[in-house]
Amino acid sequence: MRLLIRIESRETLTRVEEALCQVDFDLYFVSDDQRMLALVQLGCIDMVIVDLRHQGLAGLNRLKMLQAEPASARLPLICFINEEDPTAVRIRLKSVGVDCEGIRFICAGNCGNGKEIIDKKSLLATIDSFALVTSLTSQ
């Protein structure tokens, strides 16, 4: 499994690295959207992880960019969000033209002392479920 990870926060990036370091994935970390698109266009990515928290219009544009690019339009996408319930996020994204069909949302926050919380089990389960669906639909 080849994962493209587009996260700006160094602390969040560290937490994701910690969550994924013990599994056999090829991880591609990028810090800008142009590099993200370049890797996607090469066709060497199976799934994308992005952090939408505190991104505002930049996060929305990132999702639209990924969906507009033929090489990434059908890639599974995992988005970190602040909200506990992703329904409100889906409604907002759909209202501005983002197709949420291939997107899974994971609530990621902090525990009150500024330390990031990335639920490792939830992240790995989401990746596994996407990988299973992808393998079943490609057969």
N, C-alpha and C positions, 0 to 999 in steps of 0.2 A: 504494500500500500504506500503510495507516494502522496504525502500531505504538503500542501502549500499553506504556510502560516503567515498571515498579514496582520501583525499586532504592533501598535506603536509604543505602548507602555512597557518599559523594561521589566517592571515587576510582574506584569501579567505574562509577558514572554517567558520569564524565568519559571513561573508556576506551570505554564504549559509544557515547557521543556522537562520539568520535573515529573509531570504526569505521564509524558510520553517516552521518557528515556529508557524504560525497561521493556518496551515492546519493539517488535521488529518492523519499524516503519522507516521509510526514507523521508526525512524532514527537510523542507526547503523554507527557510525563514527569509522574508523580504521586508524591507522597510519603506518601500514606496510602490505606488500603483503601477508605474511603468514597468518595473521589474516583475511585478506580479503578473501583468498581462503578457510580458515576454515569455515567462516560464509556461504560462497556460497555453500560449500559442504554439509552443514547441510540442505540445501533446504529451508531456511527460508527467502530468499531474492527475491524480485520481480523486482528490477531494481538497476543498479549500476551507480554512478556518480563518474567520475575521472577528475582530472585536468592534462591536458597534457602540459600546458604551462611550459616552462623552464625545462621540464623533459628529453628531448633528448632520448637517448637509454633506459633509465629506463621506460619512458612512453610507448615506443614501446613494450618493453618486458612485461609490465603490460597488454597491450591489447592482446598480443599473449598468455600470460598465461591465461587470462580470456577466450579466444576463444578455447584454448586447453582443458580446464576443462569442462567435459560433463555437470556438474551442472550449469555452467554459459555461455556456448556457445550460448544459445538461449535467454539469458536475455537481455532486452533492456539496452543500454548503452548510457549515456550522457557524452560527453567530453567537457571540457572547453578548448578553443584554443585561440591563439593570433590573428590569421588571421580573417579579416572581412568576407572573402569568404571561406567557408569550402571545395570548390572544389579542391583547391590545396592540402589541407590536405588529402582529400580522395585519390587523385592521388598518393601522396607520400606513404600513408599507404598501398594502394593496391599494389604498386610496391615492397613492402617488405613482401607481403603475408597476410596482415590483411584484413579480410572480413568486409567491411564497411556497409553491408546491415542493421544490427540492431543498428547502431550507429547514434546518432544525435549530432551535434556539436553546441556549443554555444560560441560566441565570448565573452570573458571576458578580460577586461584590466584594466587600471587605468586612472584616469582623469587628469593626468599630475602632480598632487601633491602627487603621491604615494598612493592615496586611491583607493582600489579595487572597480571595478564596476561589479556587478553581476546583470543582468537585471532580476528582480524578476518575471515580467510578462512572459518573454520569458522562464525562467526556469519552471515556473508552467504550462505554455501552453505546453511545450515539455513533461513534465511528464504526463499531462492529455492526450495528443495525444497518447503517448506510452501506457498508461493504457487502453485507448479505443481500440486500435489495439489489444493489448494483450487479452482483454476480448472478442473481436469478434472472434479472431482466436482460443480461447480455448473453444468456444461453439460448 
